Amino acid sequence: MSMDHKFDFDGIDGLSFEEALTKLEAIVKNLENGKNSLDYLIKSYEYANELKRHCDTKLKEAKLKIELVSKNQENEEISEKIEIN
């Protein structure tokens, strides 16, 4: 990301988890070089915070889906046991 990078806050919701994580990693690498203006650092921090929020949301959604699949599988197994008996 260059110093003149435009942060697309509106486009974050359309990113996959992997895309958002890649952008976060790029921001961290860019910030580590220590050659950025204060304004750029603040904007980077704000953008990174939104990317982190997005990643957290995606992870929570994935966890809920896994729990739902597991619960459905457990219910099917219980139903099968009841039918067998």
C-alpha positions in Angstrom: 0.0 0.0 0.0 1.5 3.3 -1.0 1.2 6.6 0.8 -1.5 7.7 -1.7 -3.6 4.6 -1.2 -7.3 5.2 -1.1 -9.1 3.3 1.6 -12.3 1.7 0.4 -14.4 1.6 3.6 -17.6 0.9 1.7 -16.1 -2.1 0.0 -15.1 -4.0 3.2 -18.4 -5.8 3.5 -18.0 -7.4 0.1 -14.6 -8.9 1.0 -14.1 -12.5 1.9 -12.3 -13.3 5.2 -9.1 -14.1 3.3 -9.2 -10.9 1.3 -9.7 -8.8 4.4 -6.9 -10.7 6.2 -4.6 -10.1 3.3 -5.3 -6.4 3.4 -4.7 -6.3 7.1 -1.4 -8.0 6.7 -0.4 -5.5 4.0 -1.3 -2.6 6.3 0.8 -4.1 9.1 3.8 -4.5 6.7 3.4 -0.9 5.5 3.2 0.5 9.0 6.3 -1.4 10.1 8.4 0.6 7.7 7.9 3.7 9.8 7.9 6.1 6.9 4.3 7.2 6.8 2.7 10.5 7.6 0.5 10.9 10.7 -2.6 11.3 8.6 -1.8 8.1 6.7 -1.2 6.2 10.0 -4.5 7.3 11.4 -6.4 6.4 8.2 -4.6 3.0 8.1 -5.5 2.4 11.7 -9.2 3.2 11.1 -9.2 1.0 8.0 -7.4 -1.8 9.8 -9.9 -1.6 12.6 -12.8 -2.0 10.2 -11.1 -4.9 8.4 -10.6 -6.6 11.8 -14.3 -6.1 12.7 -15.2 -7.6 9.3 -12.9 -10.6 10.0 -14.3 -11.1 13.4 -17.8 -11.1 12.0 -16.9 -13.6 9.3 -15.3 -15.9 11.9 -18.4 -15.7 14.1 -20.6 -16.5 11.1 -18.5 -19.5 10.3 -18.6 -20.7 13.9 -22.4 -20.4 14.0 -22.7 -22.4 10.7 -20.4 -25.1 12.1 -22.5 -25.3 15.3 -25.7 -25.5 13.2 -24.3 -28.3 11.0 -23.1 -30.2 14.1 -26.5 -29.7 15.9 -28.4 -30.9 12.8 -26.1 -33.9 12.5 -26.7 -34.7 16.2 -30.4 -34.4 15.7 -30.3 -36.8 12.7 -28.3 -39.3 14.7 -30.8 -39.1 17.6 -33.6 -39.6 15.1 -31.9 -42.6 13.6 -31.4 -44.2 17.0 -35.0 -43.6 17.9 -36.2 -45.2 14.6 -33.9 -48.2 15.2 -35.3 -48.9 18.7 
